[in-house]
Every structure is written in C-alpha cells, then in structure tokens.
Amino acid sequence: MKISTLMSYAQGFVGAAKEIIEMEKAGLDVVWVPEAYSFDGVSAMGYLAAKTERVTIASGILNIYSRTPTVLAMTAAGIDSLSEGRCMLGLGASGPQVIEGFHGVPFDAPMTRMRETIEICRMVWKRQEKLNYNGRKYQIPLPADQGTGLGKPLKIINHPYRDEIPIALATLGEKSVAMTAELADAWLPAFYMAEGAETVWGDALRKGAAKRDPGRPPLDIYAGGSVAIGEGLETYRDMARPAIALYVGGMGAKEKNFYNQVFRKYGFEDEAETIQELYLSGRKSEAEAAIPQAYLDSTSLVGPEGFVRERLQVLKDVGVTSLNVGFLGTTTKERVRNCDALSNLIAKI
C-alpha cells in the first residue's frame, strides 16, 4: 500500500514543504496539495517538484470550474514535466458556496463538466491531433456564433513528459462515484469508513467498473485516517473531532451538505442531524462531542501496533489500495516518526 498525506496549511507552504521533504525520506509516496480558497495549489506543486525527488505530487483537489479543461491539462503537463513524471491531477467539483461565492461562476452540471474535463485533458496530453471537442458544456474551438469566429484548433506546443497523467477524483455521490470507477485512475473519498463502505459505495463502484476500459489499470482507492502508532494513544483519536464536525455539521448549505449525507448512510442518521444542528447554531464544541466514538475508532490508525495492523487489513479487505492519512504530532519530528512507523509496519504485512 502506498502512503499519501495532505500537505498542511498550518505552517505556510514553505514550512509544509520542508516537512514533506522529511516525510519523503521516511516513506511517503504521495502528497496531496490542497487549494480550497487559500493560496493556489499549483504554485505549491511546482515548488515541491523542485524540492522533492520521489513523491507523487497530486493536486488535492483543483476544482473543475475556476480553470478551463485545457488549462487544467496544461497545468498537469507542466508539473509533470518539472517533476519528471511525478504529477497526479486531482479534480473535484467543490461546492456551490465556494464556486459561486468565491469564484463567481455558476455551479452547474458537475457530472457533465467532470467527464468532459477528463476527456479533454487526455486528448491534450496525447497530442495526436489538434484539439477539437464538441461536448455539452465545452466546445473547442468555440463555435463562431458564440464568439468572434476567429478560434482555430490548436495542439499543445510542448510534448508532455507523459501522454497519460493519472487523474484522481474526489467524489461522494452515487453517480459521481460510478463515474470515478469508470474513468479515473484514483479515487479520493472523504471520511471513508471501511465498515460502511460497501453499503454507501459498493453498488456505484461496481456499476462504474462494469463500464471501465479494460485496458486501464484497476481504480486506486485512497483512504485511511489519522496515524499515531504506540501504546496509550487512544485519546488522540479525539483530535479528529473538529474536522469531522466542520464537514458533517457546517460544510455547505444545510440541504446541500454531501458529507452529512454520507454520514447518515453509514447509519449515523440521528447523530448527523444533531451534529449539523449544533454546528450551525454556533455550538461547535457540542457538535464535536456528538460524533460517535465508534466512527472515530473505525476511521483512524491511532493506537498500538496490533490495532493499526488490524485496521490496515480491514482497509485492504474492502478494496483500499493506497493510504490517505494524517500524521499526528505536535512537531515535525513526531509526525515524521509516525510516517516512518507506518511505512515499516506496511512492509511487514
């Protein structure tokens, strides 16, 4: 199993990059570079390309609305060239609050836009012919009746380092997960719980896999949780409460919170309702306390080596192929130590 982690905002990108460099030495395989509505993720990806030697540099994630599909293809090709083949293009729809509230563009047809973006990116990278695409949302070149009429088909000038750059999708809904299993190289689900994964996503993954190009490798599924390996660390699982409360309780509008919907499907319907009501009323500490301990225990790799080994086996048994984890610790040294411990433990399994 490969090990991946999300690059932290907390230290600033320069400080976070220094920590990723140390984690690379300790066995980290993939770093997901966030963007949300902070600094852009692409700048940090380029910086990491210069500072690292081995890790895959993945956008985690770039939304499909604020950049055209062609720009996304150009961006991935640029990072892939700088890193000599270590880029992974992580894409997602984000949500209407960010897309309309921060970027000022309509949040429409996310599934159609995602599919067409993937198709366009792969056409650009292959560079077999000048780009012509006639989709429902994207027409390239732009038809004459929608612009000046001067647009003409073009081909990316530079030859990409690779003509196939891995694409990861961060999806949650049934239809979008099925599309992920059909088209993507990797899947980055949020708040993945092994014990409930079959109920929530099993049918969608099978439906998408049935349509998958047989020449494409199997879908790489990234999941895991927080990591701290050692005796007497069980209370560290509570450190995940603030983030879970934020997403389940307060991410998106009340009726459009995709994370809350997934939490309900896990069987925590009453708890999901309570967490959301508390969080949206400003009672964040109470929302955090309402998160079931059973969920925390099932979604972490925190505890004695034996517990972590068992959880890794459970994840593997339900189809997780790569780990997406957050290393706990108050210092870089502690977090790197946990990365090294996880890497050594995986080598024994």
Beta strands, then each sheet from edge to edge (+ up, - down):
strand 1: 2-6
strand 2: 30-33
strand 3: 56-59
strand 4: 62-63
strand 5: 87-92
strand 6: 133-134
strand 7: 139-140
strand 8: 167-169
strand 9: 186-187
strand 10: 220-229
strand 11: 300-303
strand 12: 322-327
sheet 1: 4+ 5+ 3+ 2+ 1+ 12+ 10+ 9+ 8+
sheet 2: 4+ 5+ 3+ 2+ 1+ 12+ 10+ 11+
sheet 3: 6+ 7-
end
